[in-house]
Amino acid sequence: MINKDSRSIKQQLDNIDIVTTNRNEQQQLVQLHILGIAGSMRQGSYSTQVLKMVLEEAKKYKTDTQILELRQVNLPIYDPSASNKSSSNNDIEMVSNALKWADSIILSSPDYHGSMSGAMKNFLDYFWEEFAGKTCGYIVASHEKGLTAVDQMRTAIRQCYGWSMPYNISINGEKDFNSKRVIVNSVLMNRIKILARDLSVYGKLIRNQFLMDVANKEVPETYAAHYRDYYN
């Protein structure tokens, strides 16, 4: 679900104000929008729980946050020959709108065989322009730190011209939480606070510069120039 209340994902996303089409006129963000993508298909996922904690902590920095749980949306296996993104699938359109709303993104996934979840990889296959000029943070639940899973998510974002925080959060559910699902690892708690703060601060700086470069057509020497049609 998005946020902690009982409203459905459709109701939540319907209320999101999609402002990407006129951001080139604003040039400066007033409030950073952070979207969390939960890639676990398991109810009670540790990676999703920590993602929600980071988003809640980020609110201290006057950000607006949303969470999108992939287990609650219908994204068919990506088929480029079927033009999935332009299909009539309402969930695809909702996810696309959520990404357009976002200024920064947090990807959260369990570690499966040294890689991200299939749901996360399928989600990443659908989109690319939506990640450009946005800063991303990463969370992984793993018994072995999940370094390869995070590296693969980071590589996908880099290929889409997104920016990445130079570190990530790694969770070991059996060691970091007690039987009541309360975090007992002070290092993890501090890491949550660091990611929330850094993504809010650095994310806004990078996003503001990207939007100014998109808007300023007198500056061709920037990768942001390739996205001017997308933002108009």
C-alpha positions in Angstrom: 0.0 0.0 0.0 1.0 3.6 -0.2 1.4 5.2 3.2 0.1 3.5 6.3 -3.7 4.1 6.0 -6.2 1.7 4.5 -6.8 3.5 1.2 -6.1 1.5 -1.9 -3.1 2.1 -4.2 -5.5 3.4 -6.9 -7.0 5.9 -4.5 -3.6 7.1 -3.4 -2.1 7.5 -6.8 -5.2 9.2 -8.1 -4.5 11.9 -5.6 -1.0 12.5 -6.7 -0.5 15.7 -8.5 1.6 15.0 -11.6 3.7 18.1 -12.1 6.5 16.9 -14.4 5.0 18.6 -17.5 5.4 22.1 -16.1 8.5 21.6 -13.9 10.6 23.3 -16.5 8.8 26.5 -15.8 9.3 26.2 -12.0 13.0 25.4 -12.3 13.3 25.0 -8.5 11.7 22.4 -6.3 9.9 23.7 -3.3 9.3 20.3 -1.8 11.1 17.0 -2.6 8.9 14.1 -3.5 10.4 10.7 -2.5 8.9 7.5 -3.8 9.8 4.1 -2.2 9.6 1.0 -4.4 9.1 -2.2 -2.3 10.3 -5.1 -4.4 9.3 -7.9 -2.0 6.3 -10.1 -2.7 6.2 -11.3 0.9 3.8 -9.8 3.4 5.7 -8.8 6.5 8.9 -8.2 4.5 11.9 -6.7 6.4 13.0 -4.7 3.4 9.6 -3.2 3.1 9.4 -2.4 6.8 12.8 -0.6 6.7 11.7 1.3 3.6 8.7 2.6 5.4 10.9 3.7 8.3 13.3 5.6 6.0 10.3 7.4 4.3 8.9 8.3 7.7 12.2 9.7 8.8 12.6 11.7 5.6 9.4 13.6 6.5 11.5 15.5 9.1 13.2 17.2 6.2 9.9 18.6 4.8 9.6 16.0 2.0 6.5 14.4 0.6 6.8 10.6 0.6 4.9 7.7 -1.0 5.5 3.9 -1.0 4.6 1.6 -3.9 4.5 -2.1 -3.1 5.0 -4.1 -6.3 3.2 -7.1 -4.7 0.0 -5.0 -4.9 0.2 -4.0 -8.5 -0.2 -6.0 -11.7 2.9 -5.5 -13.9 3.0 -8.3 -16.5 6.4 -9.7 -17.5 7.8 -6.9 -19.6 7.5 -7.7 -23.4 9.0 -4.9 -25.5 7.2 -6.2 -28.6 3.8 -5.8 -26.9 4.3 -2.1 -26.1 3.5 -2.7 -22.4 4.0 0.9 -21.3 1.3 2.2 -23.7 -1.2 -0.6 -23.0 -4.5 -0.2 -21.3 -3.2 -1.8 -18.1 -4.3 0.7 -15.4 -1.6 -0.4 -13.0 1.2 0.3 -15.5 -0.2 3.8 -15.9 -0.4 4.3 -12.1 3.2 3.2 -11.6 4.3 5.5 -14.4 2.4 8.4 -12.8 4.0 7.7 -9.4 7.5 7.8 -11.0 6.7 11.1 -12.8 5.7 12.5 -9.4 8.9 11.4 -7.7 12.0 13.5 -7.5 14.0 10.9 -5.6 13.5 7.1 -5.4 14.4 4.4 -2.9 14.6 0.8 -4.3 14.1 -1.9 -1.7 14.4 -5.6 -2.4 15.2 -9.0 -0.8 18.4 -10.7 -2.0 17.5 -13.8 -4.1 20.5 -15.8 -5.2 22.7 -12.8 -5.2 20.3 -10.6 -7.2 17.3 -8.4 -6.8 13.8 -9.8 -6.7 12.1 -10.7 -10.0 9.4 -8.2 -9.3 12.0 -5.4 -8.9 13.9 -6.4 -12.1 10.6 -6.5 -14.1 9.6 -3.1 -12.7 13.0 -1.6 -13.8 12.6 -3.1 -17.3 9.5 -1.0 -17.9 10.9 2.5 -17.3 14.0 4.6 -18.1 13.2 8.3 -18.8 11.5 8.4 -15.5 14.7 7.8 -13.6 16.9 10.5 -15.3 18.1 13.3 -13.0 16.8 11.6 -9.9 18.8 10.4 -6.9 18.2 6.9 -5.7 18.8 5.1 -2.4 18.9 1.3 -1.9 17.8 -1.2 0.7 18.4 -4.9 0.6 17.4 -7.7 3.0 20.1 -10.4 2.9 22.0 -12.8 5.1 25.2 -11.9 3.2 24.9 -8.1 2.9 23.4 -8.2 -0.5 26.2 -6.3 -2.2 25.6 -7.9 -5.7 21.9 -7.3 -5.5 22.4 -3.6 -4.7 25.1 -3.3 -7.4 22.6 -4.6 -10.0 20.0 -2.1 -9.0 22.5 0.6 -9.0 23.7 -0.4 -12.5 20.2 -0.4 -13.9 19.6 3.2 -12.5 23.0 4.3 -13.9 22.0 3.0 -17.4 18.9 5.2 -17.1 20.9 8.3 -16.2 19.8 8.4 -12.6 22.1 9.2 -9.7 22.8 6.9 -6.8 23.8 7.4 -3.1 27.3 5.9 -2.6 26.1 3.5 0.1 23.1 1.4 0.9 21.2 -0.2 3.8 21.7 -3.9 4.4 19.3 -5.9 6.6 19.6 -9.3 8.3 16.2 -9.9 9.7 17.2 -12.6 12.2 20.0 -10.5 13.7 18.7 -6.9 13.3 15.2 -7.4 14.7 13.8 -9.0 17.8 10.8 -11.4 18.0 8.5 -8.4 18.1 10.0 -7.0 14.8 11.7 -4.1 16.6 15.1 -3.1 15.4 17.8 -4.0 18.0 20.8 -3.0 15.8 21.8 0.6 16.6 24.0 0.7 13.5 21.0 -0.1 11.3 18.9 2.6 13.1 21.6 5.1 12.4 21.9 4.0 8.8 18.1 4.6 8.3 18.5 8.2 9.7 21.5 8.8 7.5 19.8 7.7 4.3 16.7 9.7 5.0 18.7 12.8 5.6 21.2 12.5 2.8 18.6 11.5 0.2 16.5 14.5 1.2 19.4 17.0 1.0 21.5 15.7 -1.9 18.4 14.5 -3.8 17.0 18.1 -3.8 20.3 19.6 -4.9 20.7 17.2 -7.9 17.1 17.4 -8.9 17.0 21.2 -8.8 20.1 21.4 -11.1 18.7 18.9 -13.5 15.4 20.8 -13.8 17.2 24.1 -14.4 19.3 22.4 -17.1 16.2 21.0 -18.7 14.6 24.4 -18.7 17.6 26.4 -20.0 17.7 25.7 -23.7 20.7 27.9 -24.1 22.8 25.2 -22.5 23.2 22.3 -24.9 26.3 20.9 -23.1 24.3 18.8 -20.6 22.8 15.3 -20.6 19.6 16.9 -19.4 19.1 18.4 -22.8 18.1 15.0 -24.1 15.1 15.1 -21.8 13.6 18.4 -22.8 11.0 16.8 -25.1 10.0 14.4 -22.2 9.3 17.4 -19.9 7.3 19.4 -22.4 
